[in-house]
C-alpha cells in the first residue's frame, strides 16, 4: 500500500471535499493541517511517502527537498501550475507531477473586498460597533469615479477590469507585453508603467510571479503614487518590494494597502503589517473558496487513481 501525504490543509477539510473511496484500498492518506517550520522539517516529515499533495505554493518543493525524498513517485499541486515545485528535478528523478482544475476567479472577489474595506471601512466600522462604539467615525470614498490601475491584464486582470467598470471606475492597465489592442479587448486603456502608478487611485496587481515580475513594484513605483491612492496585492508577495512598501506606508505617502499575499506565509506574528493601521491584511484567501475546493480535491483523487492505473492525467511537464 502506498502512503500519501496531503499537506497544508489549514482548515482540515481535504477529506470532506471529495470521495476518497476510489483509492482507499491502495493508498493510506495522512493529512497535515499545519505549516512546516522549515525545509528540514519538511524532509523529515515526508520520508516514506510515495504520493504528496501540495496546496498551491504553501510548501515549496525545490530540488533539495525532492532529492531528499527517495520514496516520492507522484507530486500533485492544486491548480495547473506551481512555481514553487521544481518540475525539472522531478522529471530527472522519474517523479510524475500532476495538477488540478480551478473554478472561476475567486481572487477577484478578494481584491475588490480589500478595495471596499480600504475605501468604505466596512469591517472596521463593524468591529467598532460590536465593541460598543456609539456610531460612525469614518468618511468613505466611493469606488465610482476612481481610476483603477491594473498591473497585468491576463484572465484575472480582465476580470478585475470588468468588475471595476461595474463599479463605475475608469480602468487603465500595464504589463510588459501588453498592446493597445489587447488592453482595449480586455476592458482597459494601455498606459506606461509610470503613468499607471501616477494616475491610479487604486493599483491592483494581477501578475504571475516570475524572474521578470519579482520586485517589479519597488520604491520608485510606490513613490509615484498619489498620497490618496491605495495598493492592492492579491497575486504574490515578492512582486512588491516589501521593505519599500513598509517604508512608504510608515511615511503615509500613500493612503493604505490591502494585502492578501506576503513574502513569508503564514505571516510571522511579529511582522510590521500586523500592527499598521493603514494596512488591511487577509491570510491568502484568494483561491480559498468552497467552489475551488470542490474542484481541487476530487481532481486530486482522480489524479492519484489515474497514476495508480498507469494512466496519469493533468500531467505538468518541465519547461
GINORTA-V839561 format. One line per field, one symbol per residue. burial: 1 if it has 9 or more other C-alpha atoms within 8 Angstrom, else 0. A space follows every 50 residues. Layout:
burial = ???
This chain:
burial = 01111111100001001111001100111011101000001110011111 11111111101110111010011111111101011110111000111111 11001111111001111111100010011000000000000010011111 11100111111101100111111110010000110111111000011111 11111110100011111110110111001111111111111101110110 01111111111100000000000000001110011111100111111111 1011111000010111000
